[in-house]
Amino acid sequence: MLNIIIFGAPGCGKGTQSVLIIEKFGLKHFSTGELLRKEIEAKTALGMEADKYISKGNLVPDEMIIDVITNAVQQLDADCKGIIFDGFPRTVKQAEELEKLMNGLGKPTTVLIDLQVSNRELISRLLTRGKTSGRSDDNLETIKKRLDVYATKTTPVNEYYQSLNKYAAIDGLGTVEEVFERIEAKLR
Ligand code: AMP
């Protein structure tokens, strides 16, 4: 199985590249951000609780997210070729729980792909996306908060995967196709 973590700051292109990786390698997509936005749209109790954090640019509590991912992974078809985790893990605690879960299922993670993009470019991309995304968190104040949270709480996940020897840094600047070629070369 090819179990990939696509990683990087908000706006680095995780979602866009996930779609291309899935097409090429036939993987199943797990985006915690998307799963939560669906819960918010459906106005479930989980969605309402999650929205309190998301709209302020904060991370949703680890326990909530780990439950969502554990349920999703356990419902996978037996013939699934692999998974792409998009937006998860975002804390070292989540990473440790993911490793336990996947190792326990005999489906270990393969690699974390760290898409690297400068903050200046990220802010510009997210503000452009905010004009059409309708997302409560794509505005300047919340974007800055999300980038802060990323720097303090999420970047340590990189070191964790480096220590497991499952880490690949990719330059995230360039066209969608150029970035995808770099990822594909790494995965091959
Ligand atoms: P995303 O679509 O990945 O940018 O996620 C949007 C928002 O959902 C984030 O800013 C967080 O508030 C929340 N979120 C998504 N994934 C996670 C996660 N793994 N841990 C905590 N919060 C998350």
Residues whose N, C-alpha, C, O or C-beta is under 5 A from the ligand:
A	BS01	AMP	P10 T32 G33 E34 Y53 I54 G57 N58 L59 V60 I65 D86 G87 F88 P89 R90
